[in-house]
Each structure stands twice: as C-alpha cells, then as structure tokens.
C-alpha cells in the first residue's frame, strides 16, 4: 500500500513552495535591479559565494578611467590585472602586459626595490619612487603605492597604484634650470648681456652693469655699452643678430675717464632656426693687458741684456744647445746655427768631455756638482780657449735644462802659468829674506814660515812653530790684542794691516816685532802673508828717548816756574795771578774740547804770560795811585817784551805769540797790534778772558777786589764785542754750572 501524503500535508507543502517561490522572485527582482552583488548558496559543499555579473561595473569604470596606473599582482609578482593607463605608461598593448612579471618593466636597480615594496606590503601599505622602463627604453619615474588585498580563502594578491611623475620631474627640472640661469646671470663674475631681436638689452648680470652708466635694461646695446674695436671704430651688434658668432674679440670701453680693455664673445640666441636675440659676454682684461705689456717690455729688456751681455749665455737640453747669445758666437767663432746644430760636447776638447758630460748629467738629476769649473773649448779656427762656466738647473719649454754662463779665461790661465813660475822664484826670495815671513790661512793655520821667523822665536823648524800655542808665544797683552784682531777677521770686519806685537822666545826673552799683514794668492787660494820686523832695539831706543824728553820737559817746567816766581816776586800784590790764569785757561780749553797737547800749551803760556813785566820798575807795578800816561804805556809794553824774551826759545807751541796777543780784543781795541776776531790766536782769546776774570776778582794796589760776579758780568756784557763768544760761554758755564772757583 502506497504511503501517500494526506491532504493537510500536501496543503502545507504547497504553502511552503509558494513561500519559497515568492522569496526566489524577490531575490531575482533584486538581482535584476542591481541591488545584489553576490549570492550565498548552500549545497553539499557548504555555502558558496557567487559574484553576480555586472556587480563591479562601477568600480571597473572608476579604475579604467583614473589617471594612475592600477595593477593587481600575484604573490610572485605576475600582473593579474592592469588598467589602460598602465599600458600607456609602459608603451605596450595591455594584452601583452597581462600575465607577465612587473619586474620585467623595471631597470635592474629598481627590481630589488620592488621586492622590498611587496615584502613590506604583506603587513602594511608601502610607498616608494621607482622607474618604469618603456618599450622605447626610456625610464619613466613613477610613485608606487602597494597594499595587500584582503580575501579569505584566496591566495595572496597585491594591489598597486602607479602615479606618473614625468611631468612633475620635468617641471621641477625646468624650474631648477630657470632658477640656476637667473642665479648665474645675477652672480656671474663675467659680464653677461642678453639682447632681444632688436638689439635692446633685456637681461644683464651684475658684473655687466658695472660697465654701464645707469641701468642698461631696454636700452640699445650700443648706447648702454659704447664699445670700440682695436681700430677705434664703434662696435656693431648687427652681425650677431643676423646669426654670426664672435669669439675673443678685443674691444675697449671708456669708463669714468679710464680705458678698460675687454674681451667680447657673442652669439645668436636661437629657438630652432628662429633668432630671438643674442648673448654677449664681456671679460675685463685690463690688468692682463697691462701685465702683458709689462711682460713684453720686460722680455725686451732681458733680451737686450742677454744679447749685449759680456758673458756667453747658453741653454743646454738633451745634449744640444737650444739657445745662445751673440757673445757665445764671438768667443767660439761659430754662428748661432752652427752651435745649435751639433751636440755641444763636439765643441769641447776631448780631454775635458767626460768631465763636462758627467757634471751636466749630474746637474740634470739634481745631484751636487761644482757651480763653477773650467774646461777647454775648441775654437772654430782650431785654437784652444779656456772657459769658466757657471751653470744652474732650469726648466726650458717644460723640460729640464741648464742655463750656462761662459767667460773666456784663456788670458787668466796664461797668467796663472806665468804666476806659478814666478811663485817659485818668490818662494826662494821669501826663504832668503832677512825679515820673518809667515803664510797663514784665515783660521790662523801656518802654511809656510821662513827661516828668519823661526830664528826670531828660536825654533828649530816649522812644526815647532805650529805646535806651540799662540798664547804661549805672545805676552798677555799681545795675546789679548791677537784675539780681538782674529774676532774682527772672522766677522769680516776691518782690522789694521800694520801693528806691533810682543813675543816670548823659546828662551823666555821678550822681543818686540812690527807686523805687516795682507791678503795674497798662495797655491791658487786666498791666504794671508805676515811680515815680521824685529824692532826690539828700536823700542829700547824709543824708551830711552822718551825718558830724555820727559827729563827735558820736567826741566822746562822747572824753568817756567822759576820765571813765573821771579816775575811775581817783583809784584807781591799779583802773587799767584799767573798760576790762577793758567788754571782757568786750561779749564776753558778743556771745556771747548781742544786736544790735550794744545791744552798743555795754553797752560804753559798762562803760567808765564806776564813775564814781560820783568822790564817794568817794581815801584810802577806796585804803585797804589793812578798811573800816568807814560807809566800806563810802560805797563802795556809787557806783552811785546814777553814775546821778545821768549821769541828765540824753541817751544812746541807758539808760546811767544800767545803772550804777545793776550791783551788783544775782538773789536780791535786791544794792544799791542790792534788785531780783530780770528786774526787773534784762539789760545790768546782764552788767556784774555782768563786774565780779565782773575784781575777783576783779585786785589790790586790801586783798588780792592771787585769780586767774581763783577768779573763774570764784564765778560758777559762784552761777549762778542771784546771777548770771544765761545770762550765766554765756556767760562760762564764753568763758574755758574760746574762750580769752578779761583784758588788762592
């Protein structure tokens, strides 16, 4: 029996089907109206999600029309999806791009960057600037943003957005270039001027504006910069505006009364084939021009000096002469062309070639060689000439060379040979000379000593002289003088060539020698020759004569004192007058700076200046009343009488003349001759002042002492009139500043 549902069951099942059909119709209506994007269907495999066709229509339209490239990548970097903008950015059809690896479109340097971006995008969004490689091989900069798509149950997928930075980069570059151009124009050291197609200035650097009066902008170039060419013609810009390029043109500009030399470069400013204007640069070469002119003048001077030099001047390089002056041709007999066409060693005597070549090569290497040496040159006429060469290392045309100065010393060499022959005779004469002779070096080393000098010391041979210290051979005083002379000699100072020394002989005897020292040539070297003359006996005779003269001087002094005493005995009122006058006159003479010998003569004259009063009666000398005219005339005669008494005495000073003139006055009012000014001996002028001072300050038979102040007032009031001004000044200084006083 069939188990069929009952009526109610069928009714309930029918009602359920109707409800489910209504629900299905409602869902279907929603799907048709685009209100449902996906449907979840339960089945044997569980619930399944089905995306409905057309559900992503809006999103796809948005992605396809966006200005950025959109990419969906698989976990291994394969392009699953890409929009049209991506294809445009790569320059390839989209169907060729889908299914390929994105890294294929990146340069090697950015492939690792992509790996790093995707690695970071696994956990968080990642962004970075990279470059795409287009189908033309061009690199296009893009800004890449990457993120992981979140979807359960599906493998890892990345969503990438690429923003094209090409225009942005280009704009940045253009902006930077414009900024750089502006800075270059503003800060350029060169004067840069930009002109429009009509030749008017539209841009000018700060340096260019220094050459212009006022602002150059919008002014014709010729007006703003009135340049002149070398021919003093105005400079025209027209050829440049027609497409011509000018390079390194010398122009001049008058600026504030000064001429400036400028170097001009100019060229057209092009846009394609269209000339928009021109660019001019001006470089101030005024200082360079001046330096070049100075250099030309200097070179001309040096060329003149070299060509007219009295020495031969040659430059040697690579074994040949590269330059020779006129004198080199003169001393060799060869022309300049001949000298420079052959190796220079061919002009040198064969016996000297190795030496010259060795010195030449060493000098080129910087090794030490004698700066000066001699060699033999073969003259064009076959004769041999001796040359002395001074050479230094130089750089000539970028390579090492030697600068050589040659002097013809043939005549000097001939004289040296003759001198050498004469030297043998000279040495023989030295050995036979009765005078002691030594040849010593500058440091005192004995090079030669003849027999006579050895005999003076009592030495057996030269070695004994050399081995005996100077300090032992000289007396202490002579050794001190020797050290002073040696110090001056070592310092290059002047020292006497003639002097005396005292030596101690081998036996201990002291002998006195006169030395003549001079510089000589000995064995081709500068040395010193000392000639010794024994003056011991002469010294003894001098000492004896000095003793005799001293005795005579003492005797003369005694006689003078006796005469002075006799004179004063006849006039007791003037006792000590002559001595005081002599002392004051001596002090004045010393104050005037007269030499000691002359001062002594004045003193002696002062001691006996009134000796002529011996002829005057004593009663007149000591008369207490006023003298008559005849008596005064007798007193005045004492100057002439004193001169007559001493006129035949052979003093070393003009004593008689001093006494004769000691009463003369500067204005001619004195006696006995009425002399004036410089016709009166200075010694007599000194005695005159001293005599007046002492006479007025002392007591006289006919009056009391007037005092020293009255005496000083007398000579001060008559300074230059009666008495010598310099003598008066010296006398006043002694009394008023130095505290001088007349002694009783």
Helices and strands as residue ranges (DSSP letters): H 7-32, E 38-43, E 46-51, H 57-65, E 69-74, E 79-82, H 84-90, H 94-97, G 102-105, H 108-121, E 126-133, E 139-149, E 157-164, H 166-187, E 191-196, E 201-204, H 206-209, H 221-224, E 228-229, H 238-241, E 246-255, E 258-271, E 274-284, H 286-307, E 312-317, E 320-324, H 326-332, H 336-340, G 344-347, H 350-364, E 372-378, E 384-396, E 399-408, H 410-432, E 436-440, E 446-449, H 451-457, H 462-467, H 470-473, H 476-490, E 498-504, E 510-522, E 525-534, H 536-569, G 572-574, H 577-591, H 596-607, G 611-615, H 618-621, H 629-636, H 638-646, H 655-661, G 677-679, H 682-697, H 708-717, H 725-736
